Amino acid sequence: MPVLDMPLPELRAYAPELDEPADFDAWWAAQLQGLPQRPELICDELQDTPFPGLTIRELVFAGADGDPVHALLTVPDAGGRQDAAALGTAGLPGVVQFVGYGGGRGLPGQVPWYAMAGFAHLIVDPRGQGGDWAYGSTADPGSTGAHAAGWLTDGVGSPETFYYRRTILDSVAAVRLMRTLEGVDASRIACVGGSQGGGLSLAAAALDGHVQAACVDSPFITHIPRALQLASAGPYLELVRFLGVSPQAEQAALRTLSYVDGVSFASRLSAPTLFSTGLLDPVCPTSTCFAAHNLCSAADKRIDVYSYGAHEGGGHRQVLAHCRWLQEHL
């Protein structure tokens, strides 16, 4: 079989030295100070759907800088795991899902499996995205400056103006919001996501500090310097194009990216975490996921490897693995 990255035995041992800013923790602590522990719920609207057994609501909450962020909350109706006898009075465990690059929260019922598995499920728009493969409608008022098409270089000249500062803070706000929702057990919350959503899951779970489990597939914005060397498709190439036009921006861009690198967040993540990767991934090179897994501080962690998988990894097989992992850990 072709090898796009290291051989598997080398991947399992790969633990690069962290290269992060000295003020990484202090900088993020300062950013979080402006984020309420109970984000404002701006809108809560029941959706009319043809799906018996599921209650779906569109929520709008205050994210980074108070900007409105859209999400869909899907909750299973009475029966199965959410029976009162099984739940007691605590409520359902909650799963907060972050979306891959270019997509949005989608339409009501588009991602039903977490609710079908017995969880309250919140899927969150990445601001400014949602016009590519899944519907989204959250604007990004903070977008600034010239950048390559996409979001990876939006505001990349400074950590304070960078797109992913805002999006990571939105993600932490979503986790905090989930804890406040009626019928949700605030002590049992997980983060899940693939690609961009995987990177956001690492960040949100680490920064929140109280998440009980995570599922991270082929994470983007993770071990970024190596990804820039190896990626042959996908959004890392936006930075390549941007620096081809503006080579003088390289030092500032790499400094900014070091504040959002998923490897740094993984090293601070203690919640049980399930990773997955495909050995033929041209978008988020396999070694970048292994670096996050191998450096993750969780005592309970696992990485599922798909030898013939590309960026999709295990596809729906991994969704099944998510649901089993979350049922075991929440």
C-alpha angles and dihedrals in degrees: 000000000000118000117216095175136007123331112267097255089055091047092054090055097040111121110155121198112262112253104192137139116276089234096048095121095039092048093052092044088057092049092050092053090077093052116089119231086228107040116212113262102220099179136009114183126174112229123225106229138160092232113112111202096034130086111200126190132179111227129192116195138173112264132171113351089002093290116154116253124192125220140163121233115202119187127179116238122235115312139064120029094354095062111132090242091058096040103041108196098312099088134223124327109250131230119196112199126200120201135236125253116299095007134104139204091290127214126314110287095013092118105033104148100089091054089044087055091055104266135121100241126205116185114191133208116237100228116256093012133092103093097098118057105343130032121262135160108186114125124215108221090175096065109126144170135008115313142155119275108284131032109281094088098036104125091346092147091082136021089229093058098035120124093229093055088064095041094048091050089049087054094052089048089053091054091049091048092052090058091057098050119111113252094023123113103231091202093060111057128142136186123219136176148130131231105341087006090054092054091047090049091055091049097044095045093048096044094044092051096196102073111124100207143002139198115203123183124188093330121217122211087036126126084354100182091057093043089056089056096049112025112109098177140025136037100327084075089065088072091047090054093044093052090044087062096035108028090162088069095062100097094047092044094051090047091052093048091052089068093060102038112137092217090065091049091047091055088058096044116103101167117106105273133194114202129186137185142171118232091220097052110140094178104051104019114232095241090060091060092044089051090056092046096045093048095041110120094217114119088207109055138134137183121210112207124203108198094197097031123112124193091320089061107186096348112200091354086070091049087059089049089051093054093049092047092049093047089053096047105036 
